[in-house]
Amino acid sequence: MTTLERMRIPSRVSNAPLYDWDDLVQEDRVHRLIYTDPAVFDVEMTRIFGGTWVYLAYESQIPNANDFITGKLGLRPLIITRDSEGTIRALYNRCTHRGTTLCRWEKGNARSFQCPYHGWNFLNTGKLRGVPWADGYAEKLVHNPRYNLAQIPRVESYRGFIFGTLNVGAPSIEKHLGPIKKPIDEWLDRNPGGKVTVCEANRFKYKGNWKLAYDNSGDGYHVIYSHQSLLETENRFKDEETAKGMSYYKRDPDEQPMYIQYMGNGHHFKDKRPNLEKRPGGLWAIESLHPGMEHVAEKLRTKFGERAESLLDLAGSEPVNINVFPNLSLLGNHIQVFQPISFEETDSIWYGTKIDDVDGTIGEDVLNDINALRMRTQEGFPNFGEVDDITNFEQIQRGLRCAEDEWIYMHRGLGIPGRIKNLDDGTIKGPATDELFMREYIREWKRLMKAEPDIAIRREP
């Protein structure tokens, strides 16, 4: 039977609260300390990146038995593997002997992992397989489960998205996701077979707190100012018939049909699809020009006629921001992951995706064309937009060093009658430029920081 081991929480976390969280998080503002105090960050690594479900990987990254990738849960290094029986596990990437990193590869296929320090060998179920010169130990180590690898006690998938939590009392992943499942389903179902394959990533690092990225993930207020060069680049050809990219932000964005919706449990959704023409090819029409795209479009239109427009839409970067607290964002065709490093350093990783010809109706040649176009459309925002955002994050972190100027405000839309709507399903909806998503998600952050999660690891017997 699987053994659970409860965490011995450091006194700073388990004793009297570090702060009065209600003082730091108020209705219209948050205190700078939640971004600048390393002690707050330490608590987050237990109560946020431990106390709730955290995105770990996508199943296409480990499609076969014994496939693995390395990743993290907060600061904890992991081996995320599909073991020999097909079970998905999140093993601590830490040898139980002296604590060194066990697997130093980013990905691969292995039935077992051998410690590069002293040679202890573990199966990909986490069980200790053997140790060199075992006679030097008074006991049979392989018979004692405490030497088996620690692993995340709960690992669950939703439509290929793998999540893990150390909180054995957490609800199921489906219940936790709640209403955000609908936009996730729509994001997947636009692709053949309702799935994608994850590709390699654009990787960024910025000198700022991880929450700055999540604060920004649903922010429609900054686009026209922060991303001016991107908008100009997307619309650099004067003879284009359609305004490209995010040009709809130029036209009184408060009045546009796009919206922001808070979905509960820290999740939120910015939907810009209502701004598009509702027709096949409406998404492709706003893609900015990339080398060779016009030739592929002509080829598909010649071969498929009207159907070509729907095929070209598969290459288009869907205008949605689907944000799953605390570290996952589906933006366009990307899977973006926020990875905290310290209270003032974060990795922002943008995984590309491609489609598969699951029912054989596209053909390999056309599939390659669509995925090549898709790769091109995915190059745009990370290279021209994310650099704007992470510059803002670093400058915010710098500004927050002004200790006497204590508050960050998030009150856009607050108190205006009729502007924000509470829907029957419990979600909250407002204009895409409002900060209601930030006010609501930070309440969930505060709730988790107050909570006492049932933190544990498990080991195979």
N, C-alpha and C positions, 0 to 999 in steps of 0.2 A: 504494500500500500504506500502511495506517495506520502512523503514526510514534509510537513510545513514547518518552517522555522520563523517565528516572529522576530521582528527587528528590535534590537536594543537601541531605542532612540536616544541620541545625545541629549544631555540635559537642556541645552539651549532650545531644542525643539519641544521636548516633552514637558518641561516645567512651565512656569508662568509665561503668558504670551510675550513675545518679543516686543510687540506694539499693540496698541488698541487699533485694530484694523478698521473700525468704524471711523476713527479720526483720520486715517490715511486715505480712505476711499469714501468720498461723500457723493451726494447726488449729482453734482455738476463739476466735480474736480477730483483729482488725485494728487497725493503728495509726491514730491520728487524722490523721497526715500525708497519708494517701491522699485525704482530703477537704479538707484545709486548705492544702496546699502548691501554689501556682500552678505550680511547676516540674513537679510530678506531672501536673497538668492539661495542661500543654503536651505532655508525652510521650504522654498519652492521645489527644490530637488526631491524632497520627500512628499510634500502634500499636493503638489501639482504633477510633477514628473515622477509619479509613484502612486499618488492617491486617486488619480483618474485615468481613463483610457488614453494612451498615447500611440500615435501612428508609428509603426516600425518599418514596414516594407509593403511591397505589392507582390502578389503571388507569382506573377510572371517572372519575377527575379529569381525564384527558386522553383522552377516548374517540375523538376525531376527528383526522384528519390536521391538523397544524399547531397543535393545542391545546398549551398549556403552562401550567405553574404554576411559581412560584419556591419554592425550598426550601433546604435546607442539608445538607452532609455534615460533621458536626462544626461548625467555624466557617466552612467554605468555602461562600460563597453559590453557589447553582446555579439554572439554568433546566432544569427537567425537561420535556421536550417529546416529542411524537410527530411526527416530521418529515414532510415531504411524501410520503415513500415509506412511512410507517407505522412506521419504526424508532423505538424509544424511546431517547432519549439523555439524559444528564445533563451539560449544558454548564456550565463555570464561568461564573458571572454576573460576568464581569470582562473589560472591553475589553483586548485585547492591546496597545493603544497606550500608554495611561498608567494603566491599572488601575482606572478608575472602574466603578461598577456599571452594567452594560449595560442591563438591563431593570428598571424600577422599578415594574412592575405585579405584583400577586399572581397573576393568571391572565389568560388570553386566548387568542386564536388569531392566529398570525402566521407568515408564511413567512420573515421576516427580522427582525433586531433592529438598530436604529440607536443608536449611542452618543450620549447627550444632551450629551456634552462637546465632541467634535470631529467627530461625524457619520460615523465609520467604520460600515460596514454589513455585517452578517454573516448568511448564510443560517442556517436552523435546523438544518442539518447541522454548523454550526460554521465553515464556510468563509467567509473574507473575500470579500465581494461587491464592495466598492468603497470608495474613500476620496475625500473632497473634494479638488479641485485636485491630482490625482495627479502632475502634472508637477513638483511641488515635491519629489518624491522621486527619487533617482538610480536606483532599481530599480522594477520593476513589483511592488508589494507583493502584489497578488492572486495572483501566481505563486509566492510564497514561503510554504510551509506553516507556517513558524514564526509567522506572523501570524494563522493560523486559531485559533479559540477552543480552549483546553484543554478536555478533557472526561474524565469518569470512564472509565477503560479497560474496566471490566467492569460492565455493567448487566444484570441478569437478573430475571425475574419468576417468582413461584410463585403460581399461581391468582389473579392480579391484583395481588398485593403486589409492588411494585417495590423491589429492593435494589441497592445499588451498593457497590463496593469499589475502592480504589486498589491493592490487593495483587494483582498479576497472577499470583501463585502460589497464590492461594486456591482451595479446591475449589469445585465447582459449588454453586449455591445450594441445590439439592435435597439434596446430600450434607451441606452445612453445616447445614441445618435438621434433618435426620435424624428422630428420633422425634417432634419437635414438630409435624411435618406432620399427624399423625393428629388431634390436637385442632383444628388449623387447618381441616382438611378438614371435621370435624364442625361447627365453627362456621359454615362457609359452607354446608354441605349441608342445614342445617335451613331454609334460605331457598329460595324458588322459583328453579329454575335453578342453584342452588349459587353464588349471587353476591349482592353487595349494591352499592348506589350510595352513595358517600360524600357527605355533606351538609356544611353549615357546622359550625363548631367553637366549643366553649367554650375560651377561651384564658386560661391562668393563668401568672403569673410568681412565682417564689419566690426568696428570698435563701438559697440553699443549693446544695450540690453535686449533680450529676445522679445520682450513685450512690445518694443517699438515696432517690430515687424508685424506683430498681430494687431496693434493699434492701426496700422496702415492698411491692413489686408482688406478692409471694407470701406476705406476712406475715398469718397468721391469728390471731396472738397479741394484736394491738392492737385488734381490731374492737370488742369489747364495751366497751372503755374509751374509745378515741378517738372512736367513732361513736355514743356514747350518745344524743345529740340526734337523729341520723338515725333510729336505731331507734325512739325514742319518737315521732317524727313519722310514721314509716311505720305505727305501730300506735296511732295517736291515737284511733281510733274503737272504743269499748268493745264494740260489738255485732258486730264482725267475727268470722266463724266460724274463720278461719285466721290464724295468726301470719304477719305480712308481712315481706318483705325478708329481712334477714340474722338473723332472730330465732333461728335454729338455733344461733348462737354463744352464746346464753344457756344452753344445755342441755349442760353438760360437753363443750365442743367437742373435747377430745382423744378422746372416745369416739364421736363422730359418724362416719358413713360417708364424709364428705368427706375429701380427702387432698391432700397436696402431692407432686409428682413431678418430680424433676430429670431433664431430657431430653438432657443433654450440650451441649457448646459454649456454655455459659452460659445455655441456655434452660430454663425451668421452667413448670410447669402446676399451678395450684390448681383442683381440680374439686369444686364444691359441688353438682353435679347429683344425686349419690346421696342427698342430703337431701330431695329432692322426692318427692311422690307420683308413681308411674310410671303416668301416665294422660294422655290428651289433656286439656288444661286445667290440668294440675298446675303448670305454670310460671305461667300467668295467675293462679292462685289465690293466689300469694304477692305479687302486685303490690299496692302500697299504692294507695289511692284517689286519683284525679286528677279534676279537673273534667270532667264529661261522659262519663267512661269507662263508667259504668253504662248510659247510654243507647245507646252504640255496641254494648256487649256484648249488650243486649237486642235490638237491631236485627239483629245477626248471628245470634243464636240463633233468632230468629223466621224468618229467611230460610234458614238452612242447617241447623238442627237440631243433631245431634251433631257435624257437621263444624265448627261454629262454634268449638268448643273448641280445635281445632288451629289455626284461623285466629287466634284470640286469643293463642295461644302465640307466634305470629310477632311479636306486639307486645311480648311479655314480654322482660325483660332477663335473658338467660341467665346463670346463676350460675357463670361460669368466669373465671379469670385466666390467659390464655395469653401468656407473656412470652418475647419473642424478643430476646436480648441483641444490642446494648446499649440499644436505644431504642424498642422496640415492645411494646405491651401491648394485647391484645384482652380487654376487660372488659365484660361484659354485651353490649350491641349497639354499643359504642364501639370506635373505633380510637384508642388513646392513643399519643402520641408524646412522648418525652422529648428536649428539645433543649438541649444545654449552651450556655451563654453565657460563663461564666467559671468559675473554681474554686468560686465561691460565688454563682452565679446560674444559674437554669435556667428554661426555658419548658416548661410541661406543657400539651399541646394535646389536647383531646378531640373527635374528629370523630364526629358522628352518622352513622348509616347508615339507609337505607330499602330496602325490597324492591321488586321489579318483578314485574309480572304476565307472566312470560315465555312462558307457554303459553296465556294467555287464559282461564284457568279461574276467576279471581277477579273480574274486572270492575273497571272504573275507579272506580266509586263505592265499592265495598268496599275496593279498594286504597288509596284516599285515606283511608278511615276507619282502616285498619290502620296506615298510615304516620303519621297524626295521633296515634293512641294511642302508637305507637312513639316519636314525638318527645316526648310527655309522659313516658313511662317513662325516656327518656334525660336528662330534665332533672334527675332526682332526685339521682343520686350526684355529678355535678360540682358542683351547687349546694349540696348538704348534706353530702357526704362528702369530696370533694377538698379543700374548705377546711379540714377537720379535718387532713387529711394534710399539706398544705403548711405549716400552722401548726407541726406536729411537725417538719417538715424544717428550718424556719427556727430553731426552738428548739434542735434538735440542732446545727446549724451554730454557733449562739451558744455552746452548751455546749462544743463542741470547741475553743473559744479558750482553754480551761483547759489550757495547755501541759503542766503537770506531771502531769495525770491523762490518761495516754497512750492507753488501750486502749478499744476497743468490743468487746463480747462477743457471740458468736453461737453459743452452745453448747447451746441448748435441744434436748433429745432426744439429744445426743451421749453415748455410753457407756452407754446403757440397753439391756440385752440384749433382742433381739427387736423393738425399737421401729421400727427403720429396716430396710427390706428392699431387697436388691439383686436386681432382676428379671432374667430371662433375656435380655431385649433390651438390657441394659446400663444401663437407667434405674434410678433410686433412688426409693423411695416411703416416705412416713411420714405421721404425723398432720398435719392442716392448720395446726396451731399451732406446729410445729417449725421450726427455723431451718436445716434441712439444705440448702434451696435457696440460702441465702445463703453457707453454707460452700462449696458446690460451685461456684456461679457466680463467687465471688471467686477460686477457684483458676484458673478460666479467664481471669479478668482478669489474674492474676499471670503465667500462661503467655504471654499476649499482650504484657504489659509487658516480658517477658524476650526476646521473639522479635525477629528482624530481618526484617520484612516487605519484600517486593520492591515498593516503592512507585513508582508511575509515573503519569503522565498520558498521554493520547494526543491527537493532532490528525489531522484528515483531511488527506490529501495534496493 
